[in-house]
Amino acid sequence: MLSFLGFVSSPGMSSVSRRKMTTTRIHIMALDGIVNVNSLFTLALFLGITTTSTTNTLIDADDTDCAAGTSISEGLIAFHVYSFSSFLFSSLIALALKNVINFSKDVDDGDVLAAANNNNSWVHSVAKINTVVLRLGTLVSAFGSVFGCGFLVVALVDLVQIKLGTIACGSPHTFAAVTPLLVLVPSALLIYVFLVLFAFTR
């Protein structure tokens, strides 16, 4: 899938090798960031799925018009699972790309021996990467995180409706809780998508 070659670097390595080494480090750092964020969301979603109760609400027993229906409760669980699946998909893609990069950076024994004969005190490996495939993989992983966040927002909106009353009921507490979710998170996602696409084209 990816074509990788190992390179040996010395204190006098060329600017091309230095640039390749820097690019490899940037790719690994970006993939690490995706995995770390996804791990936090995945853990939170797992706890949310196992601990969320759809029967415990803060709505008055007499106010049946504001009570969430069965479809909203079903949507809460379903969108939790969709979000969990998206974050897990994104993390697996990112981990696979990172592992392939790390495996490709192994230095051959012959290269180490040649470096020793040249009195080089250290050897550093640099992965030559099929950048098109790597960027596509990173893009897919990033959009997996975006879809995960989107599903999570919908799940939280359903949770708010179950706890505080449906949006159709017009409860001010519901609107106060839902408005930041529907404004701040989508805005952040749009900025994230824009920056990812910008980096993808560079």
C-alpha positions as CSV (number, residue, x, y, z in Angstrom):
1,M,0.0,0.0,0.0
2,L,2.8,2.4,1.0
3,S,6.3,2.3,-0.4
4,F,8.9,3.0,2.2
5,L,12.7,3.1,2.1
6,G,15.2,3.6,5.0
7,F,17.8,6.3,5.0
8,V,20.9,6.8,7.2
9,S,21.6,10.2,8.4
10,S,24.8,11.6,9.7
11,P,25.9,15.0,11.0
12,G,26.6,16.0,7.4
13,M,23.3,14.7,5.9
14,S,21.8,16.6,3.1
15,S,19.0,19.2,3.4
16,V,16.7,16.8,1.5
17,S,17.2,14.1,4.2
18,R,16.7,16.7,6.9
19,R,13.4,17.8,5.3
20,K,12.2,14.2,5.0
21,M,13.0,13.5,8.7
22,T,11.1,16.7,9.7
23,T,8.1,15.6,7.6
24,T,8.1,12.2,9.1
25,R,8.1,13.7,12.6
26,I,5.3,16.1,11.7
27,H,3.2,13.2,10.4
28,I,3.7,11.1,13.5
29,M,2.9,14.1,15.8
30,A,-0.3,14.7,13.8
31,L,-1.4,11.1,14.1
32,D,-0.5,11.0,17.8
33,G,-2.8,14.1,18.3
34,I,-5.7,12.4,16.5
35,V,-5.3,9.2,18.5
36,N,-5.0,11.0,21.9
37,V,-8.2,13.1,21.3
38,N,-10.1,10.1,20.0
39,S,-9.1,8.1,23.0
40,L,-10.6,10.7,25.4
41,F,-13.8,10.8,23.5
42,T,-14.0,7.0,23.1
43,L,-13.6,6.6,26.9
44,A,-16.3,9.3,27.6
45,L,-18.7,7.7,25.1
46,F,-18.2,4.2,26.6
47,L,-19.0,5.6,30.1
48,G,-21.9,7.5,28.7
49,I,-23.4,4.4,27.0
50,T,-23.1,2.3,30.1
51,T,-24.3,4.8,32.7
52,T,-26.9,7.0,30.9
53,S,-30.4,6.4,32.1
54,T,-33.3,7.4,29.8
55,T,-35.9,7.2,32.5
56,N,-34.4,9.6,35.0
57,T,-35.6,13.1,34.1
58,L,-35.9,16.6,35.7
59,I,-39.4,17.2,34.2
60,D,-42.4,17.5,36.4
61,A,-44.6,14.4,36.4
62,D,-47.6,16.5,35.4
63,D,-45.8,18.0,32.4
64,T,-46.2,15.1,30.0
65,D,-46.1,17.4,26.9
66,C,-42.4,18.1,27.5
67,A,-41.4,14.5,28.1
68,A,-39.2,13.0,25.5
69,G,-40.7,10.1,23.5
70,T,-39.3,6.7,22.9
71,S,-37.7,7.7,19.6
72,I,-35.5,10.3,21.3
73,S,-34.4,7.7,23.8
74,E,-33.6,5.3,21.0
75,G,-31.7,8.1,19.2
76,L,-29.6,8.8,22.2
77,I,-28.3,5.3,22.3
78,A,-27.9,5.0,18.6
79,F,-26.0,8.2,18.1
80,H,-23.7,7.3,21.1
81,V,-22.9,4.1,19.2
82,Y,-22.4,5.9,15.9
83,S,-20.0,8.4,17.6
84,F,-18.1,5.6,19.4
85,S,-17.7,3.7,16.1
86,S,-16.5,6.8,14.2
87,F,-13.9,7.6,16.9
88,L,-12.7,4.0,17.0
89,F,-12.5,3.9,13.1
90,S,-10.4,7.2,13.1
91,S,-8.1,5.9,15.8
92,L,-7.5,2.6,14.1
93,I,-6.6,4.3,10.8
94,A,-4.3,6.7,12.6
95,L,-2.6,3.9,14.5
96,A,-2.1,1.9,11.4
97,L,-0.4,4.8,9.5
98,K,1.8,5.5,12.5
99,N,2.9,1.9,12.9
100,V,3.7,1.6,9.1
101,I,5.8,4.8,9.4
102,N,7.6,3.5,12.5
103,F,8.3,0.1,10.9
104,S,9.7,1.7,7.8
105,K,12.3,3.6,9.8
106,D,14.4,0.5,10.7
107,V,18.1,0.9,9.8
108,D,19.8,-2.0,8.1
109,D,22.9,-3.6,9.7
110,G,24.9,-2.7,6.6
111,D,24.0,0.9,7.0
112,V,25.0,0.9,10.7
113,L,28.4,-0.8,9.8
114,A,29.0,1.8,7.0
115,A,28.3,4.6,9.5
116,A,30.7,3.1,12.0
117,N,33.4,2.9,9.4
118,N,32.9,6.5,8.7
119,N,33.4,7.3,12.4
120,N,29.8,8.6,12.7
121,S,28.7,8.7,16.3
122,W,25.0,8.2,15.6
123,V,22.6,6.9,13.1
124,H,19.1,8.1,12.4
125,S,16.6,6.6,10.1
126,V,14.2,8.5,8.0
127,A,11.1,7.1,6.3
128,K,10.5,7.8,2.6
129,I,6.8,8.0,2.5
130,N,4.2,7.9,-0.3
131,T,2.8,11.2,0.8
132,V,-0.3,11.0,-1.3
133,V,-1.5,7.8,0.4
134,L,-0.4,9.1,3.8
135,R,-2.3,12.4,3.4
136,L,-5.4,10.5,2.2
137,G,-5.1,8.2,5.3
138,T,-4.7,11.2,7.6
139,L,-7.6,12.9,5.9
140,V,-9.9,9.9,6.3
141,S,-8.9,9.6,10.0
142,A,-9.5,13.3,10.6
143,F,-13.0,13.1,9.0
144,G,-13.7,10.1,11.2
145,S,-13.2,12.3,14.2
146,V,-15.4,15.0,12.6
147,F,-18.3,12.5,12.1
148,G,-17.7,11.3,15.7
149,C,-18.1,14.8,17.0
150,G,-21.2,15.4,14.9
151,F,-22.9,12.2,16.2
152,L,-21.8,13.1,19.7
153,V,-23.5,16.5,19.5
154,V,-26.8,14.9,18.3
155,A,-26.6,12.4,21.2
156,L,-26.1,15.2,23.7
157,V,-29.1,17.1,22.2
158,D,-31.2,14.0,22.7
159,L,-29.9,13.7,26.3
160,V,-30.8,17.3,27.1
161,Q,-34.3,16.7,25.7
162,I,-34.7,13.6,27.9
163,K,-33.5,15.4,31.0
164,L,-35.0,18.9,30.6
165,G,-37.8,18.6,28.0
166,T,-38.1,18.5,24.3
167,I,-37.1,21.4,22.1
168,A,-40.7,21.6,20.7
169,C,-41.9,22.2,24.3
170,G,-39.9,25.5,24.3
171,S,-38.3,25.1,27.7
172,P,-35.8,27.9,28.3
173,H,-33.5,25.4,30.1
174,T,-33.4,23.2,27.1
175,F,-32.6,26.0,24.8
176,A,-29.9,27.3,27.1
177,A,-28.2,23.9,27.1
178,V,-28.6,23.1,23.4
179,T,-27.6,26.5,22.0
180,P,-23.9,26.3,22.9
181,L,-23.8,22.7,21.5
182,L,-25.3,23.8,18.2
183,V,-23.2,26.9,17.8
184,L,-19.8,26.4,19.3
185,V,-19.1,22.8,18.3
186,P,-20.2,23.1,14.6
187,S,-18.1,26.3,14.4
188,A,-15.1,24.5,15.8
189,L,-15.7,21.6,13.4
190,L,-15.8,23.9,10.4
191,I,-12.5,25.6,11.4
192,Y,-11.0,22.1,11.9
193,V,-12.2,20.9,8.5
194,F,-10.9,24.1,6.8
195,L,-7.5,23.7,8.4
196,V,-7.2,20.0,7.6
197,L,-8.1,20.6,4.0
198,F,-5.7,23.6,3.8
199,A,-2.9,21.4,5.2
200,F,-3.9,18.6,2.8
201,T,-3.3,20.8,-0.2
202,R,0.1,22.1,0.9
